[in-house]
């Protein structure tokens, strides 16, 4: 996480695998993205929206696990559940909700954990205005670009 704070850019590449399936690669890891079979795809991986929720939950979960570890508290059974609702505007999500289950903590320890929650990298990316620039490129030349807010 330190590298992100120091300004290193994040990069991921995706290779089309047919239909709606893509293989995403970051460093030496890979993940399959797809759409459900009922949408005409092969359902071989999570959808991009599901991966967004997984990223948000993973960011919070890693913070909670670190918090518990630093305090000598058990992270056994730690679970994170993330939900989001479809927004009135088409193709938008709203009302992200994160539930953290940390078995074995007292009520006092749970309240202290809640008070400690910072806004993490993924949470900040969702909550604050940002831009997305999409550029199309043919095989050997630069193409058109478009910026959306």
FENBELLIN-V134290 format. One record per pair of residues at least 12 apart in sequence whose C-alpha atoms are under 6 Angstrom apart, sorted by the first residue. I is the first residue (numbers start at 1). J is the second residue. If there is no record, write none. Layout:
[[I J] [I J]]
This chain:
[[12 25] [12 26] [13 25] [20 34] [20 41] [21 33] [21 34] [32 45] [33 45] [33 46] [33 47] [34 46] [34 47] [35 47] [56 122] [57 82] [78 101] [78 102] [79 100] [79 101] [80 99] [80 100] [81 98] [81 99] [82 97] [82 98] [83 96] [83 97] [84 96] [131 148] [131 149] [132 147] [132 148] [133 146] [133 147] [134 146]]
